[in-house]
Amino acid sequence: MKKIVAAFDYAEISYESILKVGIIVWKKKPTNEEYQNTFEVLIDFSKTHQVDNFLSDIRNQGVVSPETRKWFETVMIPKAIDHGLKRAATIFDGNVFKKYYINMIIQATNKFGMPLKLFNTEEEAFVWFKSFIK
C-alpha cells in the first residue's frame, strides 16, 4: 500500500510498505535545491521506515545539471546505502539526454555494488523488487 510522504509541485515522494520502496515521481524539472531537498526528505523518512528499494520516475524530470548529478553520485548514493538502500530502479522514456544521465548514475551505483535497473513502468520495477523477497 502506497503512502504519500511529501508532495511538491515538482515531485511526489511516496512509500510502498510491503516491498519497502521509497518512490520519487518527478512532475517537472526541479531546481538543484529542489532536487537535493527531495532526496533529503526521503533520507529523513528512511530513518524511521525501512527503505530497501528506491524507484525514481524521471519521465518528466528534465535534464539534470552535471553539478547536481555529481552531488547525487558523491553524496546521496553513499548516504542512501548507509541508510539501508539495497537496490534502485528508474522509470525512463528513452530520451537521449536522460540516457547519458542514467548511464552516469549506473556507473556510480556500480562503484558501490548497488544494482540499478531501468524500466518502462512502475509495475515492471515492482516485479523486479518482488524477486528479492525470500
C-alpha positions in Angstrom: 0.0 0.0 0.0 1.4 3.4 -1.0 1.6 6.3 1.4 2.4 9.9 0.3 5.4 11.1 2.3 5.6 14.6 0.7 4.2 16.4 -2.3 5.7 19.3 -4.1 4.8 21.0 -7.4 8.0 19.4 -8.9 7.9 15.9 -7.3 5.9 13.5 -5.2 7.6 11.2 -2.6 5.7 8.1 -1.5 6.4 4.8 0.2 5.2 1.3 -0.6 5.4 -0.6 2.7 5.1 -4.2 1.5 8.1 -4.0 -0.8 9.8 -1.3 1.3 10.1 1.1 -1.7 10.8 4.8 -1.5 9.4 6.4 -4.6 10.0 9.7 -6.3 7.9 10.7 -9.2 9.2 13.9 -10.8 6.5 16.2 -12.1 8.8 18.7 -13.8 12.4 19.8 -13.9 13.4 20.7 -10.4 16.0 23.4 -9.4 19.2 22.0 -8.0 17.9 22.9 -4.5 14.6 21.2 -5.1 16.3 18.1 -6.4 18.5 17.8 -3.4 15.6 18.5 -1.0 13.6 15.7 -2.5 16.2 13.2 -1.8 16.9 14.6 1.7 13.2 14.2 2.6 13.3 10.5 1.5 16.6 10.0 3.5 14.9 11.5 6.6 11.9 9.2 6.1 14.3 6.2 5.9 15.4 6.9 9.4 12.0 5.7 10.7 10.9 3.4 7.9 12.9 0.6 6.3 13.7 1.6 2.6 15.3 -1.4 0.9 14.4 -0.3 -2.6 14.2 3.0 -4.4 12.2 3.9 -7.6 12.6 7.2 -9.4 10.2 8.1 -12.3 12.3 10.5 -14.3 10.0 10.8 -17.4 9.0 14.4 -16.5 12.2 15.4 -14.7 14.0 17.2 -17.5 17.8 17.3 -17.9 19.8 17.2 -14.6 22.8 19.5 -14.4 26.3 18.0 -14.2 26.8 19.6 -10.7 23.5 18.1 -9.4 24.3 14.7 -10.9 27.8 14.8 -9.2 26.1 15.6 -5.9 23.8 12.6 -6.3 26.8 10.4 -7.1 29.1 11.5 -4.3 26.7 12.5 -1.5 23.3 10.9 -2.0 24.2 7.4 -3.2 26.6 6.7 -0.2 24.1 8.3 2.2 21.2 6.1 0.9 23.3 3.0 1.2 24.3 3.9 4.7 20.6 4.1 5.5 19.9 0.6 4.2 19.2 1.0 0.5 19.9 -2.2 -1.4 18.8 -1.6 -5.0 17.3 1.0 -7.2 15.1 1.3 -10.3 14.4 4.1 -12.7 11.3 4.6 -15.0 12.7 6.1 -18.1 11.3 7.0 -21.6 14.5 6.6 -23.6 15.3 10.3 -24.1 18.9 10.6 -25.3 19.8 13.3 -22.8 18.4 11.3 -19.9 20.2 8.2 -21.2 23.5 9.9 -20.7 22.5 11.0 -17.2 21.3 7.4 -16.4 24.5 5.9 -17.7 26.5 8.1 -15.4 24.3 7.2 -12.4 24.6 3.4 -13.3 28.4 3.8 -13.3 28.2 5.5 -9.9 25.9 2.8 -8.3 28.2 0.1 -9.7 31.1 1.6 -7.8 29.1 1.0 -4.6 27.9 -2.5 -5.7 24.3 -1.4 -5.8 22.1 -2.7 -8.6 20.2 -0.1 -10.7 17.8 -1.2 -13.4 15.8 0.7 -16.0 12.1 0.0 -16.6 9.2 1.4 -18.7 6.6 1.2 -15.9 6.3 1.1 -12.1 4.7 -2.4 -12.4 7.8 -3.8 -14.1 10.0 -2.3 -11.4 7.8 -3.8 -8.6 8.1 -7.2 -10.2 11.9 -6.9 -10.0 11.8 -5.7 -6.4 9.5 -8.7 -5.5 12.1 -11.1 -6.9 14.3 -10.2 -3.9 11.8 -11.3 -1.3 12.8 -14.7 0.1 
